[in-house]
Amino acid sequence: MTSVSVEHDGQLHEELTTLRDSGGSKPLKEIAPGDWTEAHLVIGPASEQRIREVTGLDVELRGDGTFEGSFVQDGNLIIFTRGEDIVRMVSTGQYQAFREGTVSSEAVLHGDPGSLQIRIVDPDE
């Protein structure tokens, strides 16, 4: 079992909000750089079991926005992976920026000032 700390990244949250409000587009990899190949997007609250179902990985949650092994925030939990490894887990706090799903590192985010969520286009799909 992999134990990973969930973090709240204020800069990522700010960039997502700005993107949404401006109606612009930007690659996810540009907003969340790192050595990852997939991002699993989960809407909270979510149990460890739900995280396991989404990622296929045996994970133990701790850190920001977690309580007794569950992600308890109403926003998104973004789980960045590379193969069988979790690179990083980030909470968007109370902001539900995305629908649930899994996207590649090639995904592009598209803001829409008239919507609360950001649309994701993944050329790998």
Secondary structure as GFF3:
##gff-version 3
##sequence-region A 1 125
A	DSSP	beta_strand	2	8	.	.	.	ID=ss1
A	DSSP	alpha_helix	10	22	.	.	.	ID=ss2
A	DSSP	beta_strand	25	27	.	.	.	ID=ss3
A	DSSP	alpha_helix	28	31	.	.	.	ID=ss4
A	DSSP	beta_strand	38	43	.	.	.	ID=ss5
A	DSSP	alpha_helix	48	55	.	.	.	ID=ss6
A	DSSP	beta_strand	59	63	.	.	.	ID=ss7
A	DSSP	beta_strand	66	67	.	.	.	ID=ss8
A	DSSP	beta_strand	70	71	.	.	.	ID=ss9
A	DSSP	beta_strand	76	82	.	.	.	ID=ss10
A	DSSP	beta_strand	85	91	.	.	.	ID=ss11
A	DSSP	beta_strand	101	104	.	.	.	ID=ss12
A	DSSP	beta_strand	108	110	.	.	.	ID=ss13
A	DSSP	beta_strand	119	121	.	.	.	ID=ss14
###
